[in-house]
């Protein structure tokens, strides 16, 4: 029996909530991952996410600025 199949994944997503007098935020994230299909009924997934958020509102408690998030996600999926 083989070692299963591997799949590389990449995704970029963005949201812009600033429009027509609404002073919202902007955010974007990069997600990279590896999916390992052990069998047709079992899959292991590991993903890394790097996200940034731009706060443009001066009345925000922290004031204007930017925030950064780093996350590692792991999941096992089994089909019965």
Beta strands, then each sheet from edge to edge (+ up, - down):
strand 1: 5-19
strand 2: 22-39
strand 3: 42-55
strand 4: 65-78
sheet 1: 1+ 2- 3+ 4-
end
